[in-house]
Amino acid sequence: MKLHSIVIVVLTALALGCAPEAPEAEGPSFKVERKFIYPQEFPPGKPYSPGVLVGETLYIAGQVSLDPQTREQPSTIEEQTHMAMKNMGYVLRDADMDYDNVVTCHVQLDDMDDYQGMNKVYGSYYTSGRYPARTTLEFPALPSDSRLEITCIAYGDKSKIEVVRPEEGKTPAAMGPYSPAVWAGDTLYLSGQGGRNPQTNEIDPTIEGQTKQTLDTVGEILKAAGLDYENTVMVNPYYLGPENYGKLNSVYSEYFDLGRPSARASFCLSRLPGTISVEITFIATRNMRKKGRVYPHGRRPSHTAVPATIDGNTMYLSAKSAPGAGDDIESQFRASIESRLRILKIAGMGLENVVSTNVYLKNLDDMPKMTEIFREYFPSNQPVRTTVQVMQEGPREKVLEEISMIAVR
């Protein structure tokens, strides 16, 4: 399936309706009011905020299973899930919300065999029966030797939270307590979808077949919400095997015309739910009049990703790596952040506008050095952060880090 028009958009600060950057004042001024949330239960000195409330949207940092007071770690996956959800609850409480305000979650496991134990506990926290969208993934390693890390987004106005359910048979049956997609105001969060056939539950043996089925399923969910692929603002494809990246892209590119995909962050993982080899999650908007794509001058358009997507006052930045900057984590991470800063400046923003970050490391042993640099670039107005280890092999073996961001004016 292809969209009908080919339009290449090059955005500048003027085109986005932004005034030239004003001289630096005592502190940054934001168009959208925000609150940086740091519950008293958490130990001081984190280099990131546990939560950032921007308008009605609450971004919550990845919560692991450490007790924030004693730093002790429960032993079972059930106890660890309770601890991570409890930690998330502190952030929700300080934002005057509860678990039923949560609209989407990424559950990161270090062993997919813990899926059922995590599910049982995770689902018990949503007392209204309305589950958030969810994506569940296995990563090679997580911070603090935790068996899981949970990253969520919540929305303050419950009257504008609505579940999207396609017709029966259009999507595979849910494997856990999650909804196909959830509206939060004008933003739609989709659960991660894999390559299961909705009618037969069978999985194509090829990565290309699984990718096509996954995107067709996503298309049915978007259609049920009155949207299509053009409404997409952020996509996260996850896949198994470094050799499958090009195969995934060969199918993915058929769903977007040249220059018209969204921001994207793609990663090779150690395992996905069941026997699927691809899982893809989408964020979309219905406010097309305020949607745009950021293309720096000289950047060639692509079928698979743009540097950033604009949705009103929110900008989604694609993940960026910098293997050519050097062979060490410091050189690469600095180069990646500087690259994202150049994209932010095109939209009249800076690092102070960043509210959410995801950092993907080849080796979690590099986390202390990464954190030192992160603290340098975000000395105040610190965004939330989720850090995981991913698989960088084959043609990407020299990639030590990647970072994606969400920024708000």
C-alpha positions as CSV (number, residue, x, y, z in Angstrom):
1,M,0.0,0.0,0.0
2,K,1.3,3.5,-0.9
3,L,0.1,6.9,-0.2
4,H,-0.9,8.9,-3.3
5,S,1.3,12.0,-3.1
6,I,5.0,12.6,-2.8
7,V,5.9,15.8,-0.9
8,I,9.3,16.6,0.6
9,V,9.0,19.0,3.5
10,V,12.0,21.1,4.6
11,L,11.1,22.8,7.9
12,T,12.8,25.9,9.2
13,A,12.1,27.9,12.4
14,L,10.2,30.4,10.2
15,A,8.1,27.7,8.5
16,L,7.1,26.3,11.9
17,G,5.9,29.7,13.0
18,C,8.7,30.1,15.5
19,A,10.3,33.4,16.4
20,P,14.1,33.7,16.3
21,E,15.7,32.5,19.4
22,A,15.7,35.1,22.1
23,P,18.8,36.0,24.2
24,E,19.2,33.6,27.1
25,A,17.3,34.8,30.1
26,E,17.4,33.6,33.7
27,G,15.7,30.4,32.7
28,P,13.9,28.9,29.7
29,S,10.3,29.9,29.0
30,F,8.0,27.2,27.7
31,K,4.9,27.5,25.5
32,V,3.4,24.4,27.2
33,E,3.5,24.5,31.0
34,R,5.4,21.7,32.6
35,K,6.3,20.2,36.0
36,F,9.3,18.2,36.8
37,I,8.3,15.5,39.2
38,Y,10.7,14.0,41.8
39,P,8.8,12.0,44.5
40,Q,10.2,12.2,48.0
41,E,10.5,8.4,48.0
42,F,13.3,8.5,45.4
43,P,16.9,9.1,46.4
44,P,18.2,12.5,45.4
45,G,20.8,13.1,42.7
46,K,19.3,11.3,39.7
47,P,20.5,12.7,36.4
48,Y,17.0,12.6,35.0
49,S,13.5,13.3,36.3
50,P,11.3,10.4,37.4
51,G,8.4,12.2,35.7
52,V,7.7,15.2,33.5
53,L,4.2,16.5,33.3
54,V,3.7,18.6,30.1
55,G,0.2,20.0,29.8
56,E,-2.0,16.9,30.3
57,T,0.7,14.4,29.3
58,L,2.9,12.7,31.9
59,Y,6.1,11.1,30.8
60,I,7.4,8.5,33.3
61,A,11.0,7.4,33.4
62,G,11.8,3.7,33.1
63,Q,11.1,2.1,36.6
64,V,13.1,-0.8,37.7
65,S,12.5,-3.2,40.6
66,L,14.8,-1.6,43.2
67,D,13.2,-0.4,46.4
68,P,13.9,3.4,46.2
69,Q,14.6,3.6,50.0
70,T,16.6,0.5,50.8
71,R,18.0,-0.2,47.2
72,E,17.1,-3.9,47.8
73,Q,15.9,-6.0,45.0
74,P,13.0,-8.6,45.3
75,S,13.8,-12.0,44.0
76,T,10.8,-13.2,42.0
77,I,9.4,-11.6,38.8
78,E,6.1,-11.1,40.6
79,E,7.7,-9.1,43.4
80,Q,9.9,-7.2,41.0
81,T,6.8,-6.2,38.9
82,H,5.0,-5.0,42.1
83,M,8.0,-2.9,43.0
84,A,8.3,-1.3,39.5
85,M,4.6,-0.6,39.4
86,K,4.8,0.9,43.0
87,N,7.6,3.2,41.9
88,M,5.6,4.3,38.9
89,G,2.7,5.0,41.3
90,Y,4.7,7.5,43.2
91,V,5.2,9.5,40.0
92,L,1.5,9.2,39.2
93,R,0.5,10.4,42.7
94,D,2.7,13.5,42.5
95,A,1.1,14.4,39.2
96,D,-2.4,14.0,40.7
97,M,-3.1,10.8,38.7
98,D,-3.5,7.1,39.2
99,Y,-2.9,3.9,37.2
100,D,-6.1,4.4,35.2
101,N,-4.5,7.6,33.7
102,V,-1.9,5.4,32.1
103,V,-2.3,5.2,28.3
104,T,0.8,3.3,27.1
105,C,3.6,1.3,28.5
106,H,6.8,-0.4,27.3
107,V,7.6,-3.4,29.5
108,Q,11.3,-4.4,29.1
109,L,12.2,-7.9,30.3
110,D,15.5,-9.5,30.5
111,D,13.9,-13.0,30.0
112,M,10.7,-13.5,28.1
113,D,10.0,-16.5,30.2
114,D,8.9,-14.0,32.9
115,Y,6.1,-12.8,30.6
116,Q,3.2,-14.6,32.4
117,G,4.4,-13.8,35.9
118,M,4.8,-10.1,34.9
119,N,1.3,-10.1,33.2
120,K,-0.5,-11.3,36.3
121,V,0.8,-8.6,38.5
122,Y,0.9,-5.8,35.9
123,G,-2.8,-6.3,35.0
124,S,-3.9,-6.1,38.6
125,Y,-3.1,-2.4,38.8
126,Y,-5.7,-1.3,36.3
127,T,-8.9,-1.5,38.4
128,S,-11.2,0.1,35.8
129,G,-10.7,-2.7,33.3
130,R,-9.4,-0.3,30.7
131,Y,-5.8,-1.4,29.9
132,P,-3.2,0.8,28.4
133,A,-1.6,0.1,25.0
134,R,1.5,-2.0,25.7
135,T,4.7,-3.3,24.0
136,T,6.6,-6.1,25.7
137,L,10.2,-6.9,24.7
138,E,13.2,-8.9,25.9
139,F,16.5,-7.0,26.1
140,P,20.0,-8.5,26.6
141,A,20.4,-6.6,29.9
142,L,18.6,-4.0,32.0
143,P,20.0,-1.5,34.6
144,S,20.6,-2.5,38.2
145,D,20.4,-6.2,37.4
146,S,16.6,-5.8,37.3
147,R,14.5,-8.4,35.6
148,L,12.2,-5.8,34.2
149,E,12.0,-2.0,33.5
150,I,8.6,-0.4,32.9
151,T,8.3,2.9,30.9
152,C,4.9,4.6,30.7
153,I,3.0,7.7,29.5
154,A,-0.2,8.9,31.3
155,Y,-2.8,11.5,30.5
156,G,-4.5,13.8,33.0
157,D,-8.0,14.1,31.5
158,K,-9.6,10.7,31.8
159,S,-12.6,12.0,29.8
160,K,-10.3,12.1,26.7
161,I,-8.9,8.6,27.2
162,E,-10.6,6.1,24.9
163,V,-9.8,2.6,23.7
164,V,-9.8,1.8,20.0
165,R,-11.0,-1.8,19.2
166,P,-11.0,-2.9,15.5
167,E,-13.7,-5.3,14.4
168,E,-13.2,-8.9,15.6
169,G,-10.9,-10.9,13.4
170,K,-9.0,-7.8,12.2
171,T,-6.2,-8.1,14.8
172,P,-4.8,-11.1,16.7
173,A,-6.2,-11.8,20.1
174,A,-4.4,-10.0,23.0
175,M,-1.8,-12.1,24.8
176,G,-2.1,-10.1,27.9
177,P,-3.7,-7.2,29.7
178,Y,-3.4,-4.5,27.0
179,S,-5.7,-2.6,24.5
180,P,-5.0,-2.5,20.8
181,A,-4.7,1.3,20.9
182,V,-5.6,4.1,23.3
183,W,-6.5,7.7,22.5
184,A,-5.1,10.4,24.9
185,G,-6.5,13.6,23.6
186,D,-5.5,13.9,19.9
187,T,-2.6,11.3,20.3
188,L,-3.1,7.6,19.6
189,Y,-0.8,5.1,21.2
190,L,-0.8,1.6,19.6
191,S,0.3,-1.6,21.3
192,G,3.2,-3.4,19.7
193,Q,2.0,-5.7,16.9
194,G,3.7,-8.8,15.6
195,G,3.3,-11.0,12.6
196,R,0.5,-13.3,13.8
197,N,-2.3,-13.8,11.3
198,P,-5.5,-12.5,13.0
199,Q,-7.6,-15.4,11.6
200,T,-5.3,-18.4,11.9
201,N,-2.8,-17.2,14.5
202,E,-0.1,-18.5,12.1
203,I,3.3,-16.8,11.7
204,D,4.9,-16.4,8.3
205,P,8.4,-18.1,8.3
206,T,10.0,-15.1,6.6
207,I,10.9,-11.7,8.1
208,E,9.3,-10.0,5.1
209,G,6.0,-11.9,5.5
210,Q,5.9,-11.1,9.2
211,T,6.7,-7.4,8.6
212,K,3.9,-7.2,6.1
213,Q,1.4,-8.8,8.4
214,T,2.4,-6.6,11.3
215,L,2.0,-3.4,9.2
216,D,-1.4,-4.6,7.8
217,T,-2.5,-5.2,11.4
218,V,-1.4,-1.8,12.4
219,G,-3.3,-0.4,9.4
220,E,-6.5,-2.0,10.7
221,I,-6.0,-0.4,14.1
222,L,-5.3,3.0,12.5
223,K,-8.4,2.6,10.3
224,A,-10.6,1.8,13.3
225,A,-9.4,5.1,14.8
226,G,-10.2,7.0,11.6
227,L,-6.5,7.3,10.7
228,D,-4.0,5.9,8.3
229,Y,-0.2,5.7,8.0
230,E,0.1,9.4,7.1
231,N,-1.0,10.2,10.7
232,T,2.0,8.5,12.2
233,V,4.5,10.5,14.2
234,M,6.8,7.9,15.8
235,V,7.5,4.2,15.0
236,N,9.6,1.7,16.9
237,P,10.4,-1.5,14.9
238,Y,12.0,-4.3,17.0
239,Y,13.4,-7.3,15.3
240,L,15.6,-10.4,15.8
241,G,18.8,-11.0,14.0
242,P,21.0,-8.2,12.6
243,E,20.7,-9.7,9.1
244,N,16.9,-9.0,9.2
245,Y,17.1,-5.2,9.3
246,G,17.4,-4.7,5.6
247,K,14.6,-7.3,5.0
248,L,12.3,-5.4,7.4
249,N,13.0,-2.1,5.7
250,S,12.4,-3.5,2.2
251,V,8.7,-4.1,3.3
252,Y,8.4,-1.1,5.6
253,S,9.4,1.3,2.8
254,E,6.4,0.1,0.7
255,Y,4.0,1.7,3.3
256,F,5.4,5.2,3.1
257,D,6.1,7.4,0.0
258,L,9.5,9.0,-0.4
259,G,10.0,11.7,2.2
260,R,6.8,10.9,4.1
261,P,7.6,8.4,6.9
262,S,7.8,9.4,10.5
263,A,10.5,9.6,13.1
264,R,11.7,6.1,13.9
265,A,13.9,4.1,16.3
266,S,14.7,0.5,15.3
267,F,16.6,-2.1,17.4
268,C,17.7,-5.6,17.3
269,L,16.7,-7.5,20.4
270,S,17.3,-10.9,22.0
271,R,13.7,-12.2,22.0
272,L,10.1,-11.1,21.3
273,P,6.8,-12.5,22.7
274,G,5.9,-16.0,21.4
275,T,7.7,-17.0,18.2
276,I,7.5,-13.7,16.3
277,S,10.6,-12.1,14.8
278,V,9.2,-8.5,14.4
279,E,7.2,-6.3,16.7
280,I,6.3,-2.7,15.7
281,T,4.7,0.0,17.8
282,F,3.2,3.3,16.5
283,I,2.3,6.7,17.8
284,A,-0.2,8.7,15.6
285,T,-2.1,12.0,15.7
286,R,-5.4,13.1,14.3
287,N,-4.4,16.7,14.2
288,M,-3.0,16.8,10.7
289,R,-3.1,20.6,10.4
290,K,-0.3,20.8,13.0
291,K,1.8,17.9,11.7
292,G,5.1,18.3,9.9
293,R,8.4,16.7,9.2
294,V,11.9,18.1,9.9
295,Y,14.3,17.8,7.1
296,P,17.6,19.7,7.4
297,H,18.8,21.2,4.2
298,G,20.9,18.7,2.3
299,R,19.3,15.7,3.9
300,R,18.1,13.2,1.3
301,P,14.5,12.0,1.8
302,S,13.8,8.4,2.7
303,H,11.0,5.8,2.6
304,T,11.8,4.6,6.2
305,A,12.5,7.6,8.5
306,V,12.8,11.3,8.9
307,P,15.0,13.1,11.4
308,A,12.0,14.3,13.4
309,T,8.2,14.6,13.2
310,I,6.3,17.6,14.5
311,D,2.8,17.2,16.1
312,G,1.7,20.6,17.2
313,N,4.0,21.6,20.0
314,T,5.6,18.2,20.3
315,M,8.5,16.9,18.3
316,Y,9.5,13.3,18.1
317,L,13.2,12.8,17.2
318,S,14.5,9.6,15.5
319,A,17.2,7.6,17.3
320,K,20.7,8.7,16.4
321,S,24.0,6.9,16.6
322,A,27.5,8.2,15.8
323,P,29.9,5.3,15.2
324,G,32.1,7.6,13.0
325,A,32.8,9.9,16.0
326,G,35.2,7.5,17.7
327,D,35.6,4.1,19.2
328,D,34.5,5.1,22.7
329,I,31.2,5.8,24.4
330,E,32.0,9.5,25.2
331,S,32.8,10.5,21.6
332,Q,29.8,8.7,20.2
333,F,27.3,9.9,22.8
334,R,28.4,13.5,22.6
335,A,28.1,13.4,18.8
336,S,24.6,11.9,19.0
337,I,23.4,14.5,21.4
338,E,24.9,17.3,19.3
339,S,23.2,15.9,16.2
340,R,19.8,15.9,18.0
341,L,20.5,19.5,19.2
342,R,20.9,20.6,15.6
343,I,17.5,19.1,14.7
344,L,15.9,20.8,17.8
345,K,17.3,24.2,16.7
346,I,15.6,23.9,13.3
347,A,12.3,23.8,15.2
348,G,13.3,26.7,17.4
349,M,14.0,24.5,20.4
350,G,16.9,23.3,22.5
351,L,17.9,20.6,24.9
352,E,15.9,22.4,27.6
353,N,12.7,21.5,25.6
354,V,13.5,17.7,25.8
355,V,11.0,15.9,28.1
356,S,11.7,12.3,27.4
357,T,14.8,10.3,26.3
358,N,15.5,6.7,25.5
359,V,19.2,5.6,25.6
360,Y,20.2,2.3,23.9
361,L,23.6,1.0,24.8
362,K,25.6,-1.9,23.3
363,N,27.0,-2.5,26.8
364,L,25.5,-1.4,30.0
365,D,29.0,-1.2,31.5
366,D,29.1,2.2,29.6
367,M,26.1,3.5,31.6
368,P,28.1,5.4,34.2
369,K,30.1,7.3,31.5
370,M,26.9,7.9,29.5
371,T,25.2,9.2,32.6
372,E,28.1,11.6,33.3
373,I,27.7,13.1,29.8
374,F,23.9,13.1,30.1
375,R,24.1,15.1,33.3
376,E,26.4,17.6,31.6
377,Y,24.0,18.2,28.7
378,F,20.9,18.3,31.0
379,P,22.1,20.2,34.1
380,S,18.5,21.4,34.8
381,N,15.0,20.8,33.4
382,Q,16.0,17.2,33.3
383,P,13.9,14.9,31.0
384,V,12.8,11.4,32.0
385,R,15.1,8.6,30.8
386,T,14.9,4.9,30.0
387,T,18.2,3.0,29.5
388,V,18.5,-0.5,28.0
389,Q,21.1,-2.7,26.4
390,V,20.4,-3.8,22.8
391,M,22.2,-6.0,20.3
392,Q,24.6,-4.2,17.9
393,E,26.1,-6.8,15.7
394,G,27.1,-7.3,12.0
395,P,27.2,-4.0,10.2
396,R,26.3,-2.1,13.4
397,E,28.9,-3.7,15.7
398,K,30.8,-0.4,16.0
399,V,27.6,1.4,17.3
400,L,28.0,1.8,21.1
401,E,24.9,4.0,21.7
402,E,21.8,5.5,20.3
403,I,19.4,8.1,21.7
404,S,15.9,9.2,20.8
405,M,14.0,12.1,22.2
406,I,10.7,13.8,22.6
407,A,10.7,17.6,23.0
408,V,7.9,20.1,23.6
409,R,7.9,23.8,23.1
